[in-house]
Amino acid sequence: MLATALGAFTGPLPPGYATEKEFFLTSLINMEEYLGELQRETLAEICGDFLRRLAARRVGPGEIDAFKAAVDHLVSNEDFRLVSACMAGSADFIRQRLAGVQPASLLRAAKKGGVLHPETQRRLDAVYSRLNFPALARQVEASPSDLVANTALGKAREEVAEYCVLYRVQAGAADTLTPFSLATVDAALAASYLLFRNISKATGRAL
């Protein structure tokens, strides 16, 4: 569902939508739901598989490194430090720690607003710049009309299409996105939300 929605978001403006702004926001709302569900499912599967290996005493340094590499793309820096630290504890202690770990999302952080964690802000700024969004926002600020805003949002969707080209595929029932892929899509959607908010402010229609 996420890949399908991403494919639609990065394609031509579908019929039934009057403006780019309407389609842009509706798509972000839908993809946030699909992304959150997939992040939760993926983290639960990774943790569940690791705990099963741990119970069977089939966990060594290689398995721990692979587990940490997978969850690194799904959790906050704070939770990753907790996960790393708990690996020196007992199986029960590890199980307890992992039960409290929740997926983190740049998109949710961007929507929440306020002061972000410095590392979160750095990642968000990097993707926002990589997608050429500062230039698009400046175009609307210089000429804050609906026409310019809609043109900028259309260009933004093209930038996201290029950035997420590997993930705009129709997945089969058994297919899923890797933790790294989820983090990439999450970052692109978070930057897109910030651009939409900035453009809305520039045109006097703040969210």
C-alpha positions as CSV (number, residue, x, y, z in Angstrom):
1,M,0.0,0.0,0.0
2,L,2.9,2.4,0.8
3,A,4.6,1.6,-2.5
4,T,1.4,2.1,-4.4
5,A,0.7,5.4,-2.7
6,L,4.2,6.5,-3.3
7,G,3.9,5.6,-7.0
8,A,0.8,7.7,-7.3
9,F,2.3,10.6,-5.4
10,T,5.3,10.7,-7.7
11,G,3.3,10.3,-10.9
12,P,1.0,12.6,-12.9
13,L,-1.7,14.5,-11.0
14,P,-4.7,12.1,-10.9
15,P,-8.1,13.1,-12.1
16,G,-10.5,14.2,-9.4
17,Y,-8.1,16.6,-7.7
18,A,-8.5,20.3,-8.4
19,T,-5.1,21.4,-7.4
20,E,-1.6,20.1,-6.6
21,K,-2.0,21.3,-3.0
22,E,-5.1,19.1,-2.5
23,F,-3.4,16.0,-3.9
24,F,-0.1,16.7,-2.1
25,L,-1.7,16.9,1.4
26,T,-4.1,14.1,0.9
27,S,-1.2,11.8,-0.3
28,L,1.0,12.7,2.7
29,I,-1.9,11.9,5.1
30,N,-2.4,8.5,3.5
31,M,1.3,7.6,3.3
32,E,1.8,8.6,6.9
33,E,-0.7,5.9,7.9
34,Y,0.8,3.2,5.7
35,L,4.3,4.1,6.7
36,G,3.6,4.0,10.4
37,E,1.9,0.6,10.1
38,L,4.8,-0.8,8.2
39,Q,7.4,0.6,10.6
40,R,5.6,-1.0,13.5
41,E,5.3,-4.4,11.7
42,T,8.9,-4.4,10.6
43,L,10.3,-3.5,14.0
44,A,8.1,-6.2,15.6
45,E,9.3,-8.8,13.2
46,I,13.0,-7.9,13.6
47,C,12.7,-8.0,17.4
48,G,10.7,-11.1,17.4
49,D,13.1,-13.0,15.2
50,F,16.1,-11.9,17.4
51,L,14.3,-12.9,20.6
52,R,13.6,-16.3,19.1
53,R,17.2,-16.8,18.2
54,L,18.2,-15.6,21.7
55,A,15.8,-18.1,23.3
56,A,17.4,-20.9,21.2
57,R,20.9,-19.7,22.2
58,R,21.7,-19.0,18.6
59,V,22.9,-15.4,19.1
60,G,26.6,-14.4,18.7
61,P,28.4,-11.2,17.8
62,G,27.4,-11.5,14.1
63,E,23.7,-11.8,14.9
64,I,23.9,-8.9,17.4
65,D,25.6,-6.6,14.8
66,A,23.0,-7.5,12.2
67,F,20.2,-6.8,14.6
68,K,21.6,-3.5,15.6
69,A,22.1,-2.5,11.9
70,A,18.5,-3.3,11.1
71,V,16.9,-1.4,14.1
72,D,19.2,1.5,13.6
73,H,17.0,2.7,10.7
74,L,13.8,2.3,12.7
75,V,14.3,3.7,16.1
76,S,15.4,7.0,17.7
77,N,19.1,7.6,18.7
78,E,18.1,7.2,22.3
79,D,16.4,3.9,21.8
80,F,19.3,2.7,19.7
81,R,21.7,3.4,22.6
82,L,19.4,1.5,24.9
83,V,19.2,-1.5,22.5
84,S,23.0,-1.5,22.2
85,A,23.6,-1.3,26.0
86,C,21.1,-4.0,26.8
87,M,23.0,-6.6,24.7
88,A,25.4,-7.1,27.5
89,G,22.5,-8.1,29.8
90,S,20.6,-11.3,30.4
91,A,18.0,-12.7,28.0
92,D,15.2,-11.5,30.3
93,F,16.7,-8.0,30.5
94,I,17.1,-7.8,26.7
95,R,13.5,-9.0,26.2
96,Q,12.3,-6.3,28.7
97,R,14.2,-3.6,26.9
98,L,13.0,-4.5,23.4
99,A,9.4,-4.6,24.6
100,G,9.6,-0.9,25.2
101,V,11.2,0.1,21.9
102,Q,9.0,2.0,19.5
103,P,9.6,3.0,15.9
104,A,10.7,6.6,15.3
105,S,9.7,8.7,12.3
106,L,11.0,11.9,10.8
107,L,7.6,12.6,9.4
108,R,5.9,12.4,12.8
109,A,8.7,14.5,14.3
110,A,8.2,17.1,11.5
111,K,4.4,17.2,12.0
112,K,4.8,17.5,15.8
113,G,6.9,20.6,15.3
114,G,8.8,22.4,18.1
115,V,12.5,22.0,18.8
116,L,13.7,18.7,17.3
117,H,16.6,16.6,18.5
118,P,19.8,18.0,16.9
119,E,20.5,14.8,15.0
120,T,16.8,14.6,13.8
121,Q,17.0,18.2,12.6
122,R,20.3,17.5,10.8
123,R,18.9,14.6,8.9
124,L,15.7,16.5,8.0
125,D,17.7,19.5,6.8
126,A,20.0,17.3,4.7
127,V,17.1,15.6,2.9
128,Y,15.2,18.9,2.5
129,S,18.3,20.4,0.8
130,R,18.9,17.2,-1.3
131,L,15.4,17.5,-2.7
132,N,16.0,21.1,-3.7
133,F,13.1,22.2,-1.6
134,P,14.8,25.5,-0.3
135,A,14.8,26.8,-3.9
136,L,11.1,25.8,-4.4
137,A,10.1,27.5,-1.1
138,R,11.9,30.7,-2.1
139,Q,10.1,30.8,-5.5
140,V,6.7,30.8,-3.7
141,E,7.9,33.3,-1.1
142,A,8.9,35.6,-4.0
143,S,5.6,35.3,-5.7
144,P,3.0,33.8,-3.3
145,S,0.2,32.9,-5.6
146,D,-1.7,29.6,-5.9
147,L,-0.3,29.1,-9.4
148,V,3.3,29.4,-8.3
149,A,2.6,27.2,-5.2
150,N,1.0,24.5,-7.3
151,T,3.9,24.6,-9.8
152,A,6.4,24.3,-6.9
153,L,4.5,21.3,-5.4
154,G,4.4,19.6,-8.7
155,K,8.2,20.0,-9.0
156,A,8.6,18.7,-5.5
157,R,6.8,15.5,-6.4
158,E,9.2,15.1,-9.3
159,E,12.2,15.5,-6.9
160,V,10.7,12.9,-4.6
161,A,10.2,10.6,-7.6
162,E,13.9,10.7,-8.4
163,Y,15.0,10.4,-4.7
164,C,12.7,7.4,-4.1
165,V,12.9,5.8,-7.5
166,L,13.9,2.4,-6.1
167,Y,10.8,2.1,-3.9
168,R,8.1,3.2,-6.4
169,V,7.3,-0.4,-7.4
170,Q,4.3,-2.5,-7.1
171,A,5.1,-5.0,-4.4
172,G,3.8,-8.6,-4.2
173,A,2.1,-10.0,-1.2
174,A,5.3,-11.4,0.2
175,D,7.4,-8.3,-0.5
176,T,8.3,-5.5,1.9
177,L,10.6,-2.6,2.2
178,T,13.9,-2.9,4.1
179,P,14.5,-0.8,7.3
180,F,16.8,1.4,5.2
181,S,14.2,1.8,2.5
182,L,11.6,2.8,5.1
183,A,13.9,5.4,6.5
184,T,14.6,6.8,3.1
185,V,10.9,7.1,2.3
186,D,10.2,8.5,5.7
187,A,12.8,11.2,5.3
188,A,11.4,12.2,1.9
189,L,7.9,12.5,3.2
190,A,9.0,14.5,6.2
191,A,10.8,17.0,4.0
192,S,7.7,17.1,1.8
193,Y,5.6,18.0,4.7
194,L,7.9,20.8,5.7
195,L,7.8,22.2,2.2
196,F,4.1,22.0,2.1
197,R,3.9,23.9,5.5
198,N,6.4,26.5,4.3
199,I,4.5,27.1,1.1
200,S,1.2,27.3,2.9
201,K,2.6,30.0,5.2
202,A,4.0,31.9,2.2
203,T,0.6,31.9,0.6
204,G,-1.2,32.9,3.8
205,R,-2.8,29.6,4.3
206,A,-0.9,28.0,7.2
207,L,-1.8,24.5,8.2
